[in-house]
Amino acid sequence: MEAKKLYAGLEKDFIKSGLSDEWFGMEEGYGEFLSENFKKRAMGLVCDNTQEITKVYTAVFPEDKVMQKILDDGVENAMLFLHHPLIWDIRKTPSVFQPPKKEYLEELRKRNISIYVLHVPLDNYGKYSTSYTLAEAVGIKPEKAFAKYFGALCGIFGKTKLRTTADLSRKFEESVGHKISLYQYGSLNIKEGFAAVIAGGGNDIEMLQEIAKEGVNTFVTGITALNPYSQKAHDFAKEHKINILGGTHYSTEKFACQKMCEYFRKLGLESEFISGKPVMEDI
């Protein structure tokens, strides 16, 4: 497929009016790799390296494992679709986001492999979005959106047949493939079968205020680590008896990137999801 045609289709389908984004950490020393589009908007086409795309890889972060997999495959004229342009690691200081290694970007350029990123646009409510796909994975049927973020609505309220937080925890662990965290601040029962979901970093006091206003007592998200940054959110949740379940940043957002393979295959493109590694300190 002609690269420009694919980029235009992604723009039309995902980058809606009013959405914005910002990223720090790629400006200094990385300018030569970045398209003017990304420098201006921090979304969409990041590295414009090819005119023709025969295969699309999808991943959550551009971590070493992901980049090396593409190079080991020996492909050319391809695209790497990412949810984030930087690598997340809550253990890193002072910045939890780190840029990919330059040598990988250089190799991708040599092999005519572009990089395309949808962060806020993929968080925005819709069937391919991070929270929608996470909700489906853990047995929650999305009903309405909430949680405004850079012009997007990144959260969902939904209905579940699961009755307790123990039931939901088991389903959550089964879906992500590892242990999850449960901060049992309220009733063991999921109130009226409704739950809130925000994939990734949703443990924020403003999001919890919306959840409390809705009368929901169970919240599924990614990053739940109890630290100085999140202390107020946890205090609010405890005060309002809202249970918080966390499954890590990576694992709660991977479902959207897996779902995007379907999007690309419908366009006639071979597509492959490359798995990453969850940072368990997130929870």
Backbone hydrogen bonds, N-H to C=O, Kabsch-Sander energy under -0.5 kcal/mol:
donor,donor_aa,acceptor,acceptor_aa,energy
3,A,51,Q,-2.4
5,K,2,E,-0.5
6,L,2,E,-1.7
7,Y,3,A,-2.7
8,A,4,K,-2.2
9,G,5,K,-1.9
10,L,6,L,-2.3
11,E,7,Y,-2.3
12,K,8,A,-2.3
13,D,9,G,-2.3
14,F,10,L,-2.2
15,I,10,L,-0.8
15,I,11,E,-1.1
16,K,14,F,-1.7
19,L,16,K,-1.6
20,S,150,F,-1.9
30,Y,27,E,-0.9
31,G,27,E,-0.8
33,F,30,Y,-1.7
34,L,30,Y,-0.9
34,L,31,G,-0.5
35,S,46,V,-2.9
38,F,45,L,-0.6
39,K,35,S,-2.0
40,K,36,E,-1.7
41,R,37,N,-2.4
42,A,38,F,-2.1
44,G,117,V,-2.9
46,V,115,I,-2.5
47,C,115,I,-1.6
48,D,46,V,-0.5
49,N,47,C,-1.2
53,I,1,M,-3.3
54,T,77,N,-2.9
55,K,77,N,-0.6
56,V,270,E,-2.7
57,Y,79,M,-2.9
58,T,272,E,-2.4
59,A,81,F,-2.0
63,E,61,F,-1.3
66,V,63,E,-0.6
67,M,63,E,-2.2
68,Q,64,D,-2.9
69,K,65,K,-1.7
70,I,66,V,-1.6
71,L,67,M,-2.0
72,D,68,Q,-2.8
73,D,69,K,-1.5
74,G,70,I,-0.7
74,G,71,L,-1.0
75,V,70,I,-0.9
77,N,111,R,-1.6
78,A,112,N,-1.2
79,M,55,K,-1.9
80,L,114,S,-2.9
81,F,57,Y,-3.7
81,F,79,M,-0.6
82,L,80,L,-0.5
82,L,116,Y,-3.0
83,H,59,A,-1.1
84,H,60,V,-1.9
87,I,98,Q,-3.7
89,D,96,V,-2.7
92,K,89,D,-2.2
98,Q,87,I,-2.5
104,Y,101,K,-0.9
105,L,101,K,-1.5
106,E,102,K,-2.7
107,E,103,E,-1.8
108,L,104,Y,-2.4
109,R,105,L,-2.0
110,K,106,E,-2.0
111,R,107,E,-1.7
112,N,109,R,-1.3
113,I,108,L,-2.5
114,S,78,A,-2.1
114,S,112,N,-0.6
115,I,47,C,-1.7
116,Y,80,L,-2.7
117,V,44,G,-3.0
118,L,82,L,-2.1
122,L,119,H,-0.6
123,D,119,H,-1.4
123,D,120,V,-0.5
124,N,120,V,-1.5
125,Y,153,L,-1.7
129,S,126,G,-1.6
130,T,122,L,-1.7
133,T,129,S,-2.5
134,L,130,T,-1.8
135,A,131,S,-2.6
136,E,132,Y,-2.1
137,A,133,T,-1.8
138,V,134,L,-1.7
139,G,136,E,-1.1
140,I,135,A,-3.0
141,K,159,K,-3.3
143,E,157,F,-2.8
144,K,157,F,-1.9
146,F,155,G,-1.8
149,Y,152,A,-2.7
152,A,149,Y,-2.4
154,C,147,A,-2.7
154,C,152,A,-0.6
155,G,146,F,-2.7
156,I,197,V,-2.3
157,F,144,K,-3.0
158,G,195,A,-2.5
159,K,141,K,-1.9
160,T,193,G,-2.8
161,K,139,G,-0.5
165,T,188,L,-2.6
168,L,164,T,-2.2
169,S,165,T,-2.4
170,R,166,A,-2.1
171,K,167,D,-2.1
172,F,168,L,-2.7
173,E,169,S,-2.7
174,E,170,R,-2.1
175,S,171,K,-2.0
176,V,172,F,-2.5
177,G,173,E,-2.1
178,H,173,E,-0.7
181,S,246,G,-2.6
183,Y,244,I,-3.3
184,Q,182,L,-0.9
185,Y,183,Y,-1.7
190,I,163,R,-2.8
191,K,189,N,-0.8
193,G,190,I,-2.0
194,F,191,K,-2.2
195,A,158,G,-2.3
196,A,218,T,-2.6
197,V,156,I,-2.5
198,I,220,V,-2.5
202,G,198,I,-0.5
202,G,200,G,-0.9
204,D,202,G,-2.6
208,L,204,D,-2.3
209,Q,205,I,-2.0
210,E,206,E,-1.3
211,I,207,M,-1.9
212,A,208,L,-2.7
213,K,209,Q,-2.1
214,E,210,E,-1.6
215,G,211,I,-0.5
215,G,212,A,-1.2
216,V,211,I,-2.0
219,F,243,N,-2.5
220,V,196,A,-3.0
221,T,245,L,-2.9
222,G,198,I,-0.5
222,G,200,G,-1.2
223,I,200,G,-2.3
224,T,222,G,-0.6
224,T,282,D,-1.7
225,A,282,D,-2.6
227,N,225,A,-1.0
230,S,227,N,-0.6
231,Q,227,N,-1.2
234,H,230,S,-2.4
235,D,231,Q,-2.6
236,F,232,K,-2.4
237,A,233,A,-2.5
238,K,234,H,-2.6
239,E,235,D,-2.3
240,H,236,F,-2.3
241,K,238,K,-0.9
242,I,237,A,-2.9
243,N,217,N,-3.2
243,N,241,K,-0.6
244,I,183,Y,-1.9
245,L,219,F,-3.0
246,G,181,S,-1.9
247,G,221,T,-1.5
248,T,222,G,-2.5
252,T,248,T,-1.5
253,E,249,H,-0.9
253,E,250,Y,-1.0
254,K,250,Y,-1.2
256,A,253,E,-0.6
257,C,253,E,-1.0
258,Q,254,K,-2.2
259,K,255,F,-2.4
260,M,256,A,-1.9
261,C,257,C,-0.6
261,C,258,Q,-1.0
262,E,258,Q,-0.6
262,E,259,K,-1.2
263,Y,259,K,-1.1
264,F,260,M,-2.2
265,R,261,C,-2.4
266,K,262,E,-2.1
267,L,263,Y,-0.6
267,L,264,F,-0.7
268,G,265,R,-1.8
269,L,264,F,-2.2
270,E,54,T,-0.9
272,E,56,V,-2.0
274,I,58,T,-2.9
275,S,273,F,-0.6
280,M,278,P,-0.9
282,D,279,V,-2.1
283,I,280,M,-1.5
